[in-house]
Amino acid sequence: MDATHEVANQSRPLADYNLYATNRPLRDALAFHLPGADETPRLTRGERWGRAEMQTHARLANTHQPRLLTHDRFGRRIDRVEFHPSYHVLLGEAVAAGLHGTPWARGPGAHVERAAGFMLFTELEPSVLCPVSMSYAATPALRGNPAVFADWFGKLASTAYDPQLVPFTHKPGVTMGMGMTEKQGGSDVRANTTRATFAEDTTWGARYTLVGHKWFFSAPMCDAFLVLAQAPGGLSCFFLPRVLPDGTLNEIRIQRLKDKLGNHANASSEVEFTGASAWRIGDEGRGIAQILEMGTLTRLDCALGTAGLMRQALGLALHHTAQRMAFGKRLAEQPLMKNVLADMALESEAATALALRLARAIDKQDDPFEALMRRVLTPVAKFWVCKRGSLLAQEAMECLGGNGYVEEAGEGVMARIYREMPLNSIWEGAGNIMALDLLRALRHGGKGGSVAEALVAELGHAQGAHPAFDRFVATLPARIEVASDEVEARRLAQDIALALQASLLRRHAPDFVFEAFCRSRLGGDWGQAFGTLPAATAFDAIVARAMPN
Ligand SMILES: Cc1cc2nc3c(=O)[nH]c(=O)nc-3n(C[C@H](O)[C@H](O)[C@H](O)COP(=O)(O)OP(=O)(O)OC[C@H]3O[C@@H](n4cnc5c(N)ncnc54)[C@H](O)[C@@H]3O)c2cc1C
């Protein structure tokens, strides 16, 4: 009892629940991609990462933001970032679960399992996943320098996290970051001006000296980075350790940390290289090819991370509206709120399906069909899932009314999700860059067939299952055939994404989900905001399937 009133009709926090056990769409998608796989590890993680105690770590890591320490008290440069202890707890959890380089050391299915773990962890805290994702993407690229790979692979795959800034030889596990973006160009990395000058041959191959800067350089406390720089032979990829093998700090000056909209637990810095030592990965002039290989993997994580955040936002909205009363009924029982919730549930499940499908394409590294599908799925999933995330976050926030907009020392998770959401759309290739990449992919043809043929074969799995699907998909081959006009690229990316999502829902979601998705997204029986599904939709079944508890 407060002094003047009783606090009533406020929802309980969504905590101490199993993130995996309650995520029916994810479980069904995994049963499809990994039939018969043991769910126990996922259930264990789901329980652990849903605990209130872990949520407190996420809140603390975000409200006590990282701090840059450029010098020690004696005036010597130290270039360190200090994090709240909860940041290290969370990063340790993610590494222990093998969400970084570990799948590269495991067998078939490891990338799909990791994708599921990545999505679940996102619901706990997304910003510590930045170095995790970059480590995942950088690991296979190191093969371009067999000596570096031999020394670092085991530690990137290890499930031990060690935050110390000491030589890699003294650490049981390491993390890696990436530096491409410079002030004058991020999407167009050809504009990079950082110079690489050959210094000497070493046991790690050619060592270069780097002079220049990076405008965005996230997680600067990582043990090493892959960076792009201009060598005499053109733009090239380099391995840049933070601490050199002899124990001295490399010449990487952290200028300042970015003051960001969200992603607060993660430090994103601006750096200068004042003669830093770096070892070449691959040939001189092959930097863009090298970066594109990594891009596929970080773009996967953008789609996975956004799908995870969408699921979390939806879960919070469902949890709140199931408790809050207004106008004599629970909000979730109000017909119009049911429409909003069901519409978001369809969007969330479709995002999960598309992101996991890309993970499967990455898992099957040696399968020629999956290689073609990777090429189309990467830009499409990154573009569409990330675009839809921010819209869904806004709508989910509105379901909580005014409370959704309030953070209250980090307790209001919905506001944090909303601030985080646009990031995945911008970094690692913003929306237009993804749509343009799709056009390039569709022009790709080779011995194993073309990307366009693979796409048509993939969509064939749902042929005949719904008239709206058939009509929608029938128009795609002709559009793909003439897919060269850049101005149409976003429309094509959107429509291919919707067709792929529908075909996946056909394969691993109940009929009422597939039917409602096809009718609204492909059949045009829908509006331009969430909550505009037609009256005949199976609202109750869709909402019940999505409930987080
Ligand atoms: C929090 C955060 C952390 C980051 N961390 C890192 C990091 O660790 N390492 C790193 O290297 N980078 C990092 N980035 C940078 C990020 O990857 C870039 O900001 C992004 O790639 C876009 O580059 P840009 O900022 O130079 O924008 P620009 O390249 O100038 O693009 C601006 C807009 O123009 C569009 N555009 C570009 N070219 C075309 C075209 N041909 N046709 C139509 N539209 C076009 C883009 O889609 C975009 O919408 C980070 C960014 C953020 C926000």
The ligand as a Gaussian input file, in Angstrom:
#p B3LYP/6-31G(d) Opt

LIG

0 1
 C       27.522000       0.888000     -33.247000
 C       28.334000       0.651000     -34.482000
 C       29.429000      -0.162000     -34.427000
 C       30.218000      -0.390000     -35.549000
 N       31.316000      -1.185000     -35.452000
 C       32.122000      -1.342000     -36.522000
 C       33.316000      -2.122000     -36.442000
 O       33.623000      -2.713000     -35.411000
 N       34.118000      -2.213000     -37.530000
 C       33.793000      -1.586000     -38.689000
 O       34.559000      -1.699000     -39.638000
 N       32.673000      -0.846000     -38.818000
 C       31.826000      -0.718000     -37.763000
 N       30.693000       0.036000     -37.875000
 C       30.479000       0.800000     -39.085000
 C       29.376000       0.291000     -39.987000
 O       29.674000      -0.984000     -40.496000
 C       29.192000       1.369000     -41.071000
 O       28.668000       2.510000     -40.435000
 C       28.302000       0.900000     -42.199000
 O       28.958000      -0.093000     -42.941000
 C       27.928000       2.054000     -43.133000
 O       29.061000       2.775000     -43.552000
 P       29.093000       4.373000     -43.414000
 O       28.775000       4.718000     -42.009000
 O       30.384000       4.851000     -43.949000
 O       27.905000       4.904000     -44.305000
 P       27.890000       5.093000     -45.887000
 O       28.742000       4.073000     -46.536000
 O       28.165000       6.511000     -46.188000
 O       26.358000       4.780000     -46.218000
 C       25.309000       5.706000     -45.900000
 C       24.025000       5.233000     -46.552000
 O       24.195000       5.213000     -47.944000
 C       23.752000       3.990000     -48.485000
 N       24.540000       3.681000     -49.696000
 C       25.872000       3.497000     -49.794000
 N       26.202000       3.201000     -51.060000
 C       25.059000       3.212000     -51.795000
 C       24.738000       2.976000     -53.152000
 N       25.662000       2.637000     -54.051000
 N       23.444000       3.070000     -53.529000
 C       22.479000       3.384000     -52.648000
 N       22.722000       3.605000     -51.349000
 C       23.993000       3.520000     -50.924000
 C       23.943000       2.975000     -47.381000
 O       23.046000       1.880000     -47.524000
 C       23.607000       3.823000     -46.146000
 O       22.238000       3.793000     -45.941000
 C       29.878000       0.235000     -36.770000
 C       28.736000       1.042000     -36.838000
 C       27.970000       1.251000     -35.714000
 C       26.760000       2.142000     -35.821000

